[in-house]
Every structure is written in structure tokens, then in C-alpha cells.
Amino acid sequence: MIRKAFIMKLKKGYEKEYKRRHEQIWPELKELLKEQGVYDYSIFLHEDSSTLFAVQKNSSLKGSQDLKDNPVIQRWWAYMKDIMETHEDNSPVSIELDEVFYLP
């Protein structure tokens, strides 16, 4: 099991919309993540800075951020691009974080 963590940026004023979209996450996206070994996935919001902190467990070395060529992921990114900071390919601007402490 591998744990991955990363941060992303939400555009100001879209906190409720971001939450709403994730409450209605597409079944095919959930299934894809599970098939790829992503589980126990949480995203937290620091409202003052609009920073999203994501942490997930993976049964392989790849996490959700490694699925860029999948059409479901590409559609999700296009769906989210209006409320997040993104690259030209619609992928979210994300910074992977190094683990410096873990208390099992």
C-alpha cells in the first residue's frame, strides 16, 4: 500500500460548487479509481487560501494523478476546469507532497 498526498488550488468562491460536484461524482470515475487501486481517498479544503489537500491510498505505485490518458479522467478535468487552477490540458495544477511523518 502506498499513500499519496498532493495539493491543488480552487478558484475563490467555488467552494460549494466543488463540494456539490464531488457529492455527485460520476459512477464511472469511482469505478475507474477503484480498478486502478485508488482507495481511501479524501480531499480537504483550507478555505482561507482555497487550497485543496488530497490524500489517497493506492495498491500500486500509480495514483489518481497518473491516469491522465484515460478518457473518463479527461472528461472530469474538463468538467472541473472552470472552478480550479488547471494546465492547458485541463489537468489540475497539483503538487505532490513528500511524507515526512506517519503514525500508523
Secondary structure as GFF3:
##gff-version 3
##sequence-region A 1 104
A	DSSP	beta_strand	2	9	.	.	.	ID=ss1
A	DSSP	alpha_helix	15	23	.	.	.	ID=ss2
A	DSSP	alpha_helix	27	35	.	.	.	ID=ss3
A	DSSP	beta_strand	38	46	.	.	.	ID=ss4
A	DSSP	beta_strand	51	58	.	.	.	ID=ss5
A	DSSP	three_ten_helix	64	66	.	.	.	ID=ss6
A	DSSP	alpha_helix	71	80	.	.	.	ID=ss7
A	DSSP	beta_strand	94	97	.	.	.	ID=ss8
###
